[in-house]
């Protein structure tokens, strides 16, 4: 793994995407948990809330990269030629 520096435009875009993912994950997750509390089926609501939590954590990771100005990327492996 290696880190790449981001320019100002990419930092802005990454921050915007991270904020949207974080906000949407928290909002939808909270709505689903509220519906489960009010009588909706518990298991589907909890499953969706967990997925939304994962999306919110992804948003936090994007925001962290935007604040630092660097993101971690994999190194490209050379493709092997087929005989």
Gaussian input, Z-matrix of N, CA and C with variables (Angstrom, degrees):
# hf/3-21g

backbone

0 1
 N
 C     1     B1
 C     2     B2     1     A1
 N     3     B3     2     A2     1     D1
 C     4     B4     3     A3     2     D2
 C     5     B5     4     A4     3     D3
 N     6     B6     5     A5     4     D4
 C     7     B7     6     A6     5     D5
 C     8     B8     7     A7     6     D6
 N     9     B9     8     A8     7     D7
 C    10    B10     9     A9     8     D8
 C    11    B11    10    A10     9     D9
 N    12    B12    11    A11    10    D10
 C    13    B13    12    A12    11    D11
 C    14    B14    13    A13    12    D12
 N    15    B15    14    A14    13    D13
 C    16    B16    15    A15    14    D14
 C    17    B17    16    A16    15    D15
 N    18    B18    17    A17    16    D16
 C    19    B19    18    A18    17    D17
 C    20    B20    19    A19    18    D18
 N    21    B21    20    A20    19    D19
 C    22    B22    21    A21    20    D20
 C    23    B23    22    A22    21    D21
 N    24    B24    23    A23    22    D22
 C    25    B25    24    A24    23    D23
 C    26    B26    25    A25    24    D24
 N    27    B27    26    A26    25    D25
 C    28    B28    27    A27    26    D26
 C    29    B29    28    A28    27    D27
 N    30    B30    29    A29    28    D28
 C    31    B31    30    A30    29    D29
 C    32    B32    31    A31    30    D30
 N    33    B33    32    A32    31    D31
 C    34    B34    33    A33    32    D32
 C    35    B35    34    A34    33    D33
 N    36    B36    35    A35    34    D34
 C    37    B37    36    A36    35    D35
 C    38    B38    37    A37    36    D36
 N    39    B39    38    A38    37    D37
 C    40    B40    39    A39    38    D38
 C    41    B41    40    A40    39    D39
 N    42    B42    41    A41    40    D40
 C    43    B43    42    A42    41    D41
 C    44    B44    43    A43    42    D42
 N    45    B45    44    A44    43    D43
 C    46    B46    45    A45    44    D44
 C    47    B47    46    A46    45    D45
 N    48    B48    47    A47    46    D46
 C    49    B49    48    A48    47    D47
 C    50    B50    49    A49    48    D48
 N    51    B51    50    A50    49    D49
 C    52    B52    51    A51    50    D50
 C    53    B53    52    A52    51    D51
 N    54    B54    53    A53    52    D52
 C    55    B55    54    A54    53    D53
 C    56    B56    55    A55    54    D54
 N    57    B57    56    A56    55    D55
 C    58    B58    57    A57    56    D56
 C    59    B59    58    A58    57    D57
 N    60    B60    59    A59    58    D58
 C    61    B61    60    A60    59    D59
 C    62    B62    61    A61    60    D60
 N    63    B63    62    A62    61    D61
 C    64    B64    63    A63    62    D62
 C    65    B65    64    A64    63    D63
 N    66    B66    65    A65    64    D64
 C    67    B67    66    A66    65    D65
 C    68    B68    67    A67    66    D66
 N    69    B69    68    A68    67    D67
 C    70    B70    69    A69    68    D68
 C    71    B71    70    A70    69    D69
 N    72    B72    71    A71    70    D70
 C    73    B73    72    A72    71    D71
 C    74    B74    73    A73    72    D72
 N    75    B75    74    A74    73    D73
 C    76    B76    75    A75    74    D74
 C    77    B77    76    A76    75    D75
 N    78    B78    77    A77    76    D76
 C    79    B79    78    A78    77    D77
 C    80    B80    79    A79    78    D78
 N    81    B81    80    A80    79    D79
 C    82    B82    81    A81    80    D80
 C    83    B83    82    A82    81    D81
 N    84    B84    83    A83    82    D82
 C    85    B85    84    A84    83    D83
 C    86    B86    85    A85    84    D84
 N    87    B87    86    A86    85    D85
 C    88    B88    87    A87    86    D86
 C    89    B89    88    A88    87    D87
 N    90    B90    89    A89    88    D88
 C    91    B91    90    A90    89    D89
 C    92    B92    91    A91    90    D90
 N    93    B93    92    A92    91    D91
 C    94    B94    93    A93    92    D92
 C    95    B95    94    A94    93    D93
 N    96    B96    95    A95    94    D94
 C    97    B97    96    A96    95    D95
 C    98    B98    97    A97    96    D96
 N    99    B99    98    A98    97    D97
 C   100   B100    99    A99    98    D98
 C   101   B101   100   A100    99    D99
 N   102   B102   101   A101   100   D100
 C   103   B103   102   A102   101   D101
 C   104   B104   103   A103   102   D102
 N   105   B105   104   A104   103   D103
 C   106   B106   105   A105   104   D104
 C   107   B107   106   A106   105   D105
 N   108   B108   107   A107   106   D106
 C   109   B109   108   A108   107   D107
 C   110   B110   109   A109   108   D108
 N   111   B111   110   A110   109   D109
 C   112   B112   111   A111   110   D110
 C   113   B113   112   A112   111   D111
 N   114   B114   113   A113   112   D112
 C   115   B115   114   A114   113   D113
 C   116   B116   115   A115   114   D114
 N   117   B117   116   A116   115   D115
 C   118   B118   117   A117   116   D116
 C   119   B119   118   A118   117   D117
 N   120   B120   119   A119   118   D118
 C   121   B121   120   A120   119   D119
 C   122   B122   121   A121   120   D120
 N   123   B123   122   A122   121   D121
 C   124   B124   123   A123   122   D122
 C   125   B125   124   A124   123   D123
 N   126   B126   125   A125   124   D124
 C   127   B127   126   A126   125   D125
 C   128   B128   127   A127   126   D126
 N   129   B129   128   A128   127   D127
 C   130   B130   129   A129   128   D128
 C   131   B131   130   A130   129   D129
 N   132   B132   131   A131   130   D130
 C   133   B133   132   A132   131   D131
 C   134   B134   133   A133   132   D132
 N   135   B135   134   A134   133   D133
 C   136   B136   135   A135   134   D134
 C   137   B137   136   A136   135   D135
 N   138   B138   137   A137   136   D136
 C   139   B139   138   A138   137   D137
 C   140   B140   139   A139   138   D138
 N   141   B141   140   A140   139   D139
 C   142   B142   141   A141   140   D140
 C   143   B143   142   A142   141   D141
 N   144   B144   143   A143   142   D142
 C   145   B145   144   A144   143   D143
 C   146   B146   145   A145   144   D144
 N   147   B147   146   A146   145   D145
 C   148   B148   147   A147   146   D146
 C   149   B149   148   A148   147   D147
 N   150   B150   149   A149   148   D148
 C   151   B151   150   A150   149   D149
 C   152   B152   151   A151   150   D150
 N   153   B153   152   A152   151   D151
 C   154   B154   153   A153   152   D152
 C   155   B155   154   A154   153   D153
 N   156   B156   155   A155   154   D154
 C   157   B157   156   A156   155   D155
 C   158   B158   157   A157   156   D156
 N   159   B159   158   A158   157   D157
 C   160   B160   159   A159   158   D158
 C   161   B161   160   A160   159   D159
 N   162   B162   161   A161   160   D160
 C   163   B163   162   A162   161   D161
 C   164   B164   163   A163   162   D162
 N   165   B165   164   A164   163   D163
 C   166   B166   165   A165   164   D164
 C   167   B167   166   A166   165   D165
 N   168   B168   167   A167   166   D166
 C   169   B169   168   A168   167   D167
 C   170   B170   169   A169   168   D168
 N   171   B171   170   A170   169   D169
 C   172   B172   171   A171   170   D170
 C   173   B173   172   A172   171   D171
 N   174   B174   173   A173   172   D172
 C   175   B175   174   A174   173   D173
 C   176   B176   175   A175   174   D174
 N   177   B177   176   A176   175   D175
 C   178   B178   177   A177   176   D176
 C   179   B179   178   A178   177   D177
 N   180   B180   179   A179   178   D178
 C   181   B181   180   A180   179   D179
 C   182   B182   181   A181   180   D180
 N   183   B183   182   A182   181   D181
 C   184   B184   183   A183   182   D182
 C   185   B185   184   A184   183   D183
 N   186   B186   185   A185   184   D184
 C   187   B187   186   A186   185   D185
 C   188   B188   187   A187   186   D186
 N   189   B189   188   A188   187   D187
 C   190   B190   189   A189   188   D188
 C   191   B191   190   A190   189   D189
 N   192   B192   191   A191   190   D190
 C   193   B193   192   A192   191   D191
 C   194   B194   193   A193   192   D192
 N   195   B195   194   A194   193   D193
 C   196   B196   195   A195   194   D194
 C   197   B197   196   A196   195   D195
 N   198   B198   197   A197   196   D196
 C   199   B199   198   A198   197   D197
 C   200   B200   199   A199   198   D198
 N   201   B201   200   A200   199   D199
 C   202   B202   201   A201   200   D200
 C   203   B203   202   A202   201   D201
 N   204   B204   203   A203   202   D202
 C   205   B205   204   A204   203   D203
 C   206   B206   205   A205   204   D204
 N   207   B207   206   A206   205   D205
 C   208   B208   207   A207   206   D206
 C   209   B209   208   A208   207   D207
 N   210   B210   209   A209   208   D208
 C   211   B211   210   A210   209   D209
 C   212   B212   211   A211   210   D210
 N   213   B213   212   A212   211   D211
 C   214   B214   213   A213   212   D212
 C   215   B215   214   A214   213   D213
 N   216   B216   215   A215   214   D214
 C   217   B217   216   A216   215   D215
 C   218   B218   217   A217   216   D216
 N   219   B219   218   A218   217   D217
 C   220   B220   219   A219   218   D218
 C   221   B221   220   A220   219   D219
 N   222   B222   221   A221   220   D220
 C   223   B223   222   A222   221   D221
 C   224   B224   223   A223   222   D222
 N   225   B225   224   A224   223   D223
 C   226   B226   225   A225   224   D224
 C   227   B227   226   A226   225   D225
 N   228   B228   227   A227   226   D226
 C   229   B229   228   A228   227   D227
 C   230   B230   229   A229   228   D228
 N   231   B231   230   A230   229   D229
 C   232   B232   231   A231   230   D230
 C   233   B233   232   A232   231   D231
 N   234   B234   233   A233   232   D232
 C   235   B235   234   A234   233   D233
 C   236   B236   235   A235   234   D234
 N   237   B237   236   A236   235   D235
 C   238   B238   237   A237   236   D236
 C   239   B239   238   A238   237   D237
 N   240   B240   239   A239   238   D238
 C   241   B241   240   A240   239   D239
 C   242   B242   241   A241   240   D240
 N   243   B243   242   A242   241   D241
 C   244   B244   243   A243   242   D242
 C   245   B245   244   A244   243   D243
 N   246   B246   245   A245   244   D244
 C   247   B247   246   A246   245   D245
 C   248   B248   247   A247   246   D246

   B1=1.4365
   B2=1.5251
   B3=1.3116
   B4=1.4621
   B5=1.5216
   B6=1.3188
   B7=1.4604
   B8=1.5203
   B9=1.3188
   B10=1.4628
   B11=1.5199
   B12=1.3139
   B13=1.4643
   B14=1.5263
   B15=1.3258
   B16=1.4571
   B17=1.5225
   B18=1.3256
   B19=1.4554
   B20=1.5242
   B21=1.3337
   B22=1.4639
   B23=1.5279
   B24=1.3296
   B25=1.4600
   B26=1.5182
   B27=1.3148
   B28=1.4592
   B29=1.5261
   B30=1.3309
   B31=1.4654
   B32=1.5231
   B33=1.3209
   B34=1.4560
   B35=1.5260
   B36=1.3282
   B37=1.4609
   B38=1.5268
   B39=1.3201
   B40=1.4646
   B41=1.5202
   B42=1.3124
   B43=1.4609
   B44=1.5150
   B45=1.3325
   B46=1.4585
   B47=1.5223
   B48=1.3272
   B49=1.4625
   B50=1.5277
   B51=1.3104
   B52=1.4531
   B53=1.5168
   B54=1.3360
   B55=1.4611
   B56=1.5203
   B57=1.3282
   B58=1.4668
   B59=1.5259
   B60=1.3334
   B61=1.4672
   B62=1.5268
   B63=1.3100
   B64=1.4621
   B65=1.5268
   B66=1.3161
   B67=1.4670
   B68=1.5209
   B69=1.3317
   B70=1.4626
   B71=1.5231
   B72=1.3174
   B73=1.4583
   B74=1.5145
   B75=1.3193
   B76=1.4640
   B77=1.5261
   B78=1.3251
   B79=1.4609
   B80=1.5234
   B81=1.3192
   B82=1.4625
   B83=1.5232
   B84=1.3299
   B85=1.4643
   B86=1.5172
   B87=1.3215
   B88=1.4590
   B89=1.5311
   B90=1.3227
   B91=1.4658
   B92=1.5167
   B93=1.3205
   B94=1.4615
   B95=1.5249
   B96=1.3196
   B97=1.4640
   B98=1.5244
   B99=1.3273
   B100=1.4563
   B101=1.5287
   B102=1.3429
   B103=1.4613
   B104=1.5213
   B105=1.3314
   B106=1.4638
   B107=1.5146
   B108=1.3132
   B109=1.4603
   B110=1.5259
   B111=1.3346
   B112=1.4682
   B113=1.5270
   B114=1.3217
   B115=1.4637
   B116=1.5054
   B117=1.3134
   B118=1.4559
   B119=1.5226
   B120=1.3340
   B121=1.4652
   B122=1.5302
   B123=1.3138
   B124=1.4649
   B125=1.5214
   B126=1.3202
   B127=1.4587
   B128=1.5315
   B129=1.3409
   B130=1.4726
   B131=1.5326
   B132=1.3174
   B133=1.4630
   B134=1.5249
   B135=1.3256
   B136=1.4656
   B137=1.5231
   B138=1.3379
   B139=1.4615
   B140=1.5265
   B141=1.3188
   B142=1.4634
   B143=1.5244
   B144=1.3188
   B145=1.4631
   B146=1.5256
   B147=1.3319
   B148=1.4660
   B149=1.5276
   B150=1.3150
   B151=1.4714
   B152=1.5233
   B153=1.3214
   B154=1.4672
   B155=1.5269
   B156=1.3219
   B157=1.4596
   B158=1.5123
   B159=1.3329
   B160=1.4638
   B161=1.5245
   B162=1.3287
   B163=1.4638
   B164=1.5183
   B165=1.3195
   B166=1.4713
   B167=1.5264
   B168=1.3316
   B169=1.4654
   B170=1.5275
   B171=1.3268
   B172=1.4632
   B173=1.5225
   B174=1.3267
   B175=1.4606
   B176=1.5179
   B177=1.3300
   B178=1.4700
   B179=1.5255
   B180=1.3245
   B181=1.4728
   B182=1.5293
   B183=1.3315
   B184=1.4673
   B185=1.5218
   B186=1.3171
   B187=1.4657
   B188=1.5219
   B189=1.3083
   B190=1.4617
   B191=1.5263
   B192=1.3376
   B193=1.4578
   B194=1.5175
   B195=1.3409
   B196=1.4607
   B197=1.5220
   B198=1.3247
   B199=1.4589
   B200=1.5249
   B201=1.3328
   B202=1.4647
   B203=1.5363
   B204=1.3382
   B205=1.4585
   B206=1.5152
   B207=1.3214
   B208=1.4539
   B209=1.5268
   B210=1.3307
   B211=1.4532
   B212=1.5180
   B213=1.3128
   B214=1.4610
   B215=1.5176
   B216=1.3189
   B217=1.4691
   B218=1.5197
   B219=1.3412
   B220=1.4587
   B221=1.5210
   B222=1.3038
   B223=1.4677
   B224=1.5162
   B225=1.3173
   B226=1.4556
   B227=1.5207
   B228=1.3192
   B229=1.4551
   B230=1.5186
   B231=1.3037
   B232=1.4631
   B233=1.5236
   B234=1.3006
   B235=1.4645
   B236=1.5188
   B237=1.3129
   B238=1.4521
   B239=1.5306
   B240=1.2988
   B241=1.4653
   B242=1.5044
   B243=1.3104
   B244=1.4504
   B245=1.5285
   B246=1.3213
   B247=1.4841
   B248=1.5027
   A1=109.37
   A2=114.57
   A3=119.34
   A4=108.90
   A5=116.25
   A6=121.06
   A7=110.05
   A8=115.16
   A9=122.58
   A10=108.91
   A11=116.02
   A12=120.47
   A13=109.08
   A14=115.97
   A15=121.86
   A16=110.12
   A17=115.14
   A18=120.23
   A19=109.85
   A20=115.68
   A21=120.16
   A22=111.91
   A23=117.09
   A24=120.23
   A25=112.38
   A26=117.21
   A27=120.47
   A28=111.75
   A29=117.16
   A30=119.70
   A31=110.47
   A32=116.53
   A33=121.01
   A34=110.87
   A35=116.69
   A36=121.14
   A37=111.07
   A38=116.93
   A39=121.09
   A40=111.04
   A41=117.73
   A42=121.10
   A43=112.31
   A44=116.76
   A45=120.84
   A46=110.91
   A47=117.16
   A48=120.70
   A49=111.40
   A50=117.11
   A51=120.49
   A52=112.47
   A53=116.53
   A54=120.19
   A55=111.08
   A56=117.50
   A57=120.78
   A58=110.26
   A59=117.49
   A60=120.54
   A61=111.09
   A62=117.14
   A63=120.89
   A64=110.91
   A65=116.40
   A66=120.16
   A67=112.72
   A68=116.82
   A69=119.85
   A70=111.02
   A71=117.17
   A72=119.84
   A73=112.21
   A74=116.51
   A75=119.69
   A76=112.06
   A77=116.93
   A78=120.56
   A79=111.84
   A80=116.83
   A81=119.68
   A82=110.65
   A83=116.91
   A84=119.50
   A85=112.47
   A86=116.86
   A87=120.54
   A88=111.50
   A89=116.59
   A90=120.20
   A91=111.15
   A92=116.81
   A93=120.43
   A94=112.00
   A95=116.91
   A96=119.08
   A97=111.55
   A98=116.71
   A99=120.23
   A100=110.74
   A101=116.56
   A102=119.95
   A103=111.06
   A104=117.46
   A105=120.29
   A106=110.43
   A107=116.95
   A108=120.91
   A109=111.20
   A110=115.64
   A111=119.98
   A112=113.55
   A113=118.55
   A114=118.91
   A115=116.30
   A116=120.69
   A117=121.18
   A118=109.20
   A119=118.26
   A120=119.76
   A121=110.98
   A122=115.59
   A123=121.06
   A124=112.90
   A125=117.65
   A126=120.36
   A127=113.40
   A128=119.93
   A129=118.21
   A130=112.98
   A131=116.23
   A132=119.62
   A133=110.78
   A134=117.30
   A135=120.24
   A136=111.98
   A137=116.42
   A138=119.66
   A139=110.87
   A140=116.82
   A141=120.61
   A142=110.55
   A143=117.03
   A144=120.47
   A145=111.11
   A146=117.64
   A147=120.43
   A148=111.82
   A149=116.72
   A150=120.15
   A151=110.14
   A152=116.69
   A153=120.18
   A154=111.14
   A155=116.80
   A156=119.87
   A157=111.91
   A158=116.64
   A159=120.19
   A160=110.92
   A161=117.06
   A162=120.28
   A163=110.88
   A164=117.26
   A165=120.87
   A166=110.68
   A167=117.22
   A168=119.59
   A169=111.34
   A170=117.00
   A171=120.14
   A172=111.65
   A173=116.39
   A174=120.62
   A175=112.06
   A176=116.16
   A177=119.89
   A178=110.26
   A179=116.55
   A180=119.73
   A181=111.17
   A182=117.05
   A183=120.10
   A184=111.27
   A185=116.68
   A186=119.55
   A187=111.58
   A188=116.62
   A189=120.26
   A190=111.07
   A191=116.42
   A192=120.11
   A193=112.34
   A194=116.22
   A195=119.55
   A196=111.12
   A197=116.92
   A198=120.17
   A199=110.39
   A200=116.13
   A201=120.07
   A202=111.88
   A203=116.12
   A204=119.85
   A205=113.19
   A206=116.80
   A207=121.92
   A208=108.78
   A209=116.38
   A210=121.13
   A211=108.97
   A212=115.59
   A213=121.28
   A214=108.20
   A215=116.01
   A216=121.53
   A217=109.04
   A218=115.48
   A219=120.17
   A220=109.51
   A221=115.31
   A222=119.73
   A223=108.91
   A224=115.78
   A225=120.20
   A226=109.22
   A227=115.23
   A228=118.96
   A229=108.04
   A230=117.62
   A231=118.40
   A232=109.89
   A233=115.70
   A234=120.00
   A235=108.85
   A236=114.09
   A237=117.21
   A238=108.17
   A239=115.01
   A240=119.18
   A241=109.64
   A242=114.84
   A243=119.25
   A244=108.92
   A245=117.55
   A246=118.86
   A247=113.10
   D1=145.30
   D2=177.14
   D3=-140.48
   D4=162.40
   D5=-178.79
   D6=-105.06
   D7=143.92
   D8=176.01
   D9=-118.03
   D10=136.30
   D11=175.67
   D12=-78.74
   D13=145.46
   D14=-179.76
   D15=-108.23
   D16=144.36
   D17=173.70
   D18=-78.90
   D19=177.97
   D20=-176.84
   D21=-64.34
   D22=-40.79
   D23=-179.41
   D24=-65.39
   D25=-43.21
   D26=179.34
   D27=-69.30
   D28=-33.42
   D29=176.03
   D30=-64.81
   D31=-40.80
   D32=178.68
   D33=-64.92
   D34=-45.11
   D35=179.37
   D36=-64.17
   D37=-43.44
   D38=179.02
   D39=-64.06
   D40=-40.72
   D41=176.93
   D42=-64.32
   D43=-40.05
   D44=178.82
   D45=-65.39
   D46=-45.93
   D47=178.52
   D48=-63.85
   D49=-39.51
   D50=178.17
   D51=-64.77
   D52=-41.96
   D53=179.35
   D54=-65.79
   D55=-39.51
   D56=178.83
   D57=-66.47
   D58=-44.47
   D59=179.73
   D60=-63.69
   D61=-42.09
   D62=179.18
   D63=-64.74
   D64=-48.00
   D65=-179.43
   D66=-64.10
   D67=-43.74
   D68=-179.55
   D69=-66.85
   D70=-41.08
   D71=178.96
   D72=-62.06
   D73=-44.65
   D74=179.70
   D75=-68.19
   D76=-41.61
   D77=-177.53
   D78=-66.71
   D79=-48.93
   D80=-178.63
   D81=-68.60
   D82=-40.15
   D83=177.93
   D84=-61.55
   D85=-43.48
   D86=179.03
   D87=-66.08
   D88=-37.64
   D89=178.04
   D90=-64.69
   D91=-42.78
   D92=179.19
   D93=-66.27
   D94=-39.72
   D95=177.56
   D96=-66.24
   D97=-36.23
   D98=177.11
   D99=-65.60
   D100=-40.48
   D101=177.40
   D102=-64.57
   D103=-37.35
   D104=177.71
   D105=-66.03
   D106=-36.21
   D107=178.82
   D108=-67.55
   D109=-32.74
   D110=-176.78
   D111=-86.60
   D112=0.63
   D113=173.59
   D114=123.18
   D115=-1.16
   D116=175.41
   D117=-68.46
   D118=162.73
   D119=177.14
   D120=-56.70
   D121=133.54
   D122=-170.19
   D123=-72.76
   D124=-46.39
   D125=-172.52
   D126=-63.40
   D127=-48.90
   D128=178.08
   D129=-62.36
   D130=-37.42
   D131=-179.75
   D132=-65.89
   D133=-41.53
   D134=177.92
   D135=-66.79
   D136=-37.83
   D137=178.55
   D138=-62.91
   D139=-44.68
   D140=178.80
   D141=-65.97
   D142=-38.56
   D143=178.90
   D144=-63.89
   D145=-38.25
   D146=176.70
   D147=-66.11
   D148=-40.68
   D149=177.36
   D150=-64.21
   D151=-40.39
   D152=177.70
   D153=-65.78
   D154=-34.42
   D155=174.93
   D156=-63.07
   D157=-39.32
   D158=176.61
   D159=-65.08
   D160=-38.58
   D161=177.21
   D162=-65.12
   D163=-38.89
   D164=177.84
   D165=-64.97
   D166=-40.20
   D167=177.16
   D168=-64.94
   D169=-36.18
   D170=174.57
   D171=-63.39
   D172=-38.12
   D173=175.87
   D174=-63.66
   D175=-38.06
   D176=176.90
   D177=-64.31
   D178=-40.87
   D179=178.49
   D180=-63.45
   D181=-39.76
   D182=177.56
   D183=-65.56
   D184=-43.30
   D185=178.26
   D186=-63.35
   D187=-38.34
   D188=178.38
   D189=-62.79
   D190=-40.99
   D191=176.93
   D192=-65.98
   D193=-36.74
   D194=179.32
   D195=-68.58
   D196=-37.95
   D197=-179.87
   D198=-69.19
   D199=-42.75
   D200=-179.86
   D201=-71.39
   D202=-29.28
   D203=-178.15
   D204=82.85
   D205=12.24
   D206=-179.83
   D207=-140.57
   D208=145.72
   D209=174.42
   D210=-127.65
   D211=154.18
   D212=179.92
   D213=-94.44
   D214=130.52
   D215=178.79
   D216=-129.28
   D217=157.36
   D218=175.63
   D219=-80.98
   D220=150.26
   D221=173.35
   D222=-74.55
   D223=142.35
   D224=176.55
   D225=-75.65
   D226=130.51
   D227=174.14
   D228=-92.78
   D229=139.65
   D230=177.04
   D231=-65.26
   D232=138.00
   D233=179.72
   D234=-76.61
   D235=138.63
   D236=178.90
   D237=-83.14
   D238=143.40
   D239=179.40
   D240=-81.29
   D241=141.22
   D242=178.26
   D243=-85.21
   D244=135.72
   D245=-178.49
   D246=-70.62

